[in-house]
């Protein structure tokens, strides 16, 4: 049996018509995440990112323990790491699964994104 926490993360940016636009990074923090295995149950955190903009978006996810140190997890079944970078084209969504095969770990997550094209 798997238990999942779903976090909906929407990239939203209004662009004024006929105006110069500068894109500033935006940081969103989630105060509680959990992942790992406990008594045969797999806990994971799912981030659903949506890019509603007309330009591509770049994102950076960083995981931290409750004491402020880094926390490593597997992002989309990759090797464990404390951070994950992603790029999204205009008008697409992306699901990022944060998991671990080790014991339960809890902490918090910071997501920084920028809507300017590289």
C-alpha positions, 0 to 999 in steps of 0.5 A: 500500500502506498500513501502519497501527499500531493502538492499542487504547484502552479507557475503563474505570471501575468504579463502586461501587454506592450510593456517590458517585462523582467522576470524575477525568481520566486521562492515557495516553501512547503513546511512539511514533507515526508518520504520513506518506508515504515512498517511496509508502507511507502510514503512519498511526496508528489509535486505537480508543477504547471507552467501556464506561461508563454515562456519556458520555466526553470525550477529548483527544488531543495530539501531540508531537515527540520534542523535546517541541514540538507535532506536527500531523497530520490527525485523521479526514481533517480539517485538520492540528492538534496536538490533537483533542477527542472525545466518546463516548456510553455503550457506543460505540466510535470509530476515530480515524485520525491521518495526513498527506500530508507526509513521515514524522513520528514522535513521541509521543501523550498521551490524556486522558479523563474519564468524567463527563457534561458 
